[in-house]
Amino acid sequence: MDSFFKTLSHQFTEKLPFVAYRKPNEVLVKGVLQSDTVVHTVTDYSESGFVFAPFNTEQQSILIPFENCIETLFNEIEKKGRAVNTVYNSKDKKQHIQLVKKGIEAIKNTDLNKVVLSRKVTCSIENNTPIDLFKNALMEYSNAFVYLWYHPEVGCWIGATPEVLLQTRNNQFKTMSLAGTQLYTKDVTWELKEQEEQQIVTDYIAENLSAKGFNFIVGDPYTIKAGHLAHIRSDFTGRIKGASDASDLKKLIDLLHPTPAVCGYPKTKSKNFILDNEGYVRRFYTGFLGELNIKSKRKNNRRNTENRAYRFITESSNLYVNLRCMELHKSDVNIYVGGGVTASSDAEKEYVETCNKMNTMKKLIKS
């Protein structure tokens, strides 16, 4: 494990691109290293590598090819992070409440049903290296997709996201609708606003999968725990028309990203409202990231004509929405947080929700 993190540190010191990540509820940590500083981009999602995609689909998605990979096991006992006191900044609070009220007004006076509005906060990280923050995230958030991504020409990001955008395995796919947020307790009760917010996401995905001809099943909504927060989730499972069909994979990604969970509904109008009113560029926040078209060999239980077990190739993609994340600089970080706004939203509560989400990342920073 020490050599794994030393290799990541060397990549960062030498200003060479890499990504390190662990999937939810696993102990295997993977690293993908790039030996030069070329910026590889995605064109049609037939490529293979680790993809890092921005919120704005008009901008380029970055790819780190699966050419040089390392692995380690990270099975330390999960540690409780230091307590984080929520600090309310009067200027930030006023700006975000004004933004949310503007969103509520737009929903009431137009055909906009939901818009996800966010803010960016800068915090100091002196005496915290990117590797330190990544280790802390691995220890704190075992049930999230935890990653550290770096490219000297693009930036350095870290996150612990609870939300799957899309998972495929040959001709099978899975996705989810995730929305609604509150502090986690043993007896979670959801208000109508949060239930409506999550239902908008579920309906959007179902309608668009049907319109594109995909066969799927959607489960009932249920509560999940993500760190110290709770969300409402519904699961979708379905089939791609042809096994490993790159065109269908692109259709699914275009359909799902950005979903109403991170953008709003209708998609185009909510996205335009965000770009016109948030007052900053999200970059990779609420984009997506993960394994794209990764191939692996599996042993088949069947026997061939020579009575020997044989192996077959599985192709899969595992993509996650880039939530609970921060962008790292030399001595500070930008933490990105947001929430879904509907006609029944309360602007004050929406601001408090962003503060609760911000603590997910603040928890990783040592004083």
C-alpha positions, 0 to 999 in steps of 0.5 A: 500500500505504501508503494502505491501512494508513493507512486501517486506522489511521484506522478504528482511531483513529476506533473504527470496525469493519473487517477486513483479510485475505489468503487463503493463498498470495495477495498481494492484501490486502482490507479491509472497512470499516464506517462506523458502530458497529452490531453486525450479527449472522448469523441464517441464513447467507443474509447477505453479509459478513465473518463472525466466529463464536465457539466457542460456537454459542449465542453470536452471530456478528458480520458486517461487511457488504461495503459499503465495500471496499479492496484492495492488493497485499502482495508483499514478500519473506517475512522471517524473524521473530526467534527466539522462546525458549519460556518455560515458566511453572511455574504455567501448566504445572502447570494445563494438565497437570492439565487434560489428565490430567483429560481423559485420565481422562474419555476412559478412563472414559466414551464420550468419544473425544477432547477438545481442551483449551486455555489462554490466556496474556497477553503485553505488546505495548508499542510494537506497534500492531495494524497493525504486528502485521498487517504482521508476520503478512503477512510471516511467514505467506504460506501461512496465512489472515492477518487483523486484525479490529476492532469497538469493541463486541466487540474486536480480534483477529489471526491466521494460521490454517492450517485451512479450515472450509468453502469453497463456490463455487455448488453445490460445497464443500470442507472438510478434516480437520486434526489432529496437530501437531509441529515441522516437519522435512524428514522428518516421522514421525507417531506413532500418537496423532497419526494416530488424532487426525486419523482421528477428525476425518476419520471424523466429517466423513465420517459426518455428511456422509453422514447429511445426504445430501451427495455427497462424496469424501475424499482420503488424509491427507498432511502440510502445513507451517504456519509452523514446524509440521506437521499431518496433513490430508485434503481433502473435496470435494462438492456442495450440492444446489442452487446457492447454497442458503442452507439447505444452507450453514447445514447444512454450517456447523452440521455442521462447527462445531465439529469434533473438531479444535477441540472433540472427539468426541462433539461435545456431550460434548466441548464440555460438558467444555471449558465445564466444565473449561477455566476461561476463555471461549474467545470467538472462539478456535476459532470461524470467520471469513471471506467469507460469500456474496460475489458476483463477476462472471466472464467466460464463454467461451461467446457469447450470441445476439448473439455477444458474451461475457457475464458471470455471477455466482459466489457463494462463501464462504471460511471458516477456523477461528480458530486461531493467534490472539490478542486485542489489548488496549491494551498486552497480548494474550491468546494462545490455544493448545490441542491434541487429547487422546486416551487415548494422550496424554502430558500433558507433551507436550501442554503442549509442543505448546501452547508450540510453537503459541504461538510462532506469535503471539509471533513477531509481537511486536517486543521 
